[in-house]
């Protein structure tokens, strides 16, 4: 049930192949062996308006949120984050800010319906 959400400033599209980056990040999640492949969901969100510190919107960013159901060890999450960042750094080194947040979702409050 992991959700990989790649947020990026719209100016990033001029220098980064967003679809290719998303596919490679999705593959990292698959290759991690931590999840059932069919449960991994990856998507992008293009940001048209953003502010970073006092630089406002003059610099660009990519932020990756990776939400997963709790139960993985800290070491597993650190390694996943490291592998995801390696892909980001390789494909988007010209982007001002690259960040990743891997966080647990509470199993008791998570709801899911598949038709």
Steps between C-alpha positions, in 0.01 A plus 500: 500500500773753458425834335787675328417865423752706306433874541700740287512864397379545145838634383654156567329358189737703283798297622373170640310218330225480763332186359834318478592609852164380634544163328849457646386594852206260467747227401706568814186433707438178307860385529512571875304180567313678781162512325268301282563637151130544422456720808758765407344824375715779355398840366620854445365836608620804309509815712429827327546716808765455770733694726837394639644712780585852392566381144128469433431320174837580341635154587346162424441182697401136494347348812419131525246382757496125552222379728484138608313299757694471824694185569830556315815546703687827518785338306264390220357852472847661505620269223189568292550874546869469405417309181228749402737793560767336286257500206395861568859619526599319180213634290433841657834632627432836335190556718564732798331289772446124512322358806339172603270416789423134568225473759279237657124498474297366790356155416213551745367805319588411139203405283502341153238379253583322175220423257 
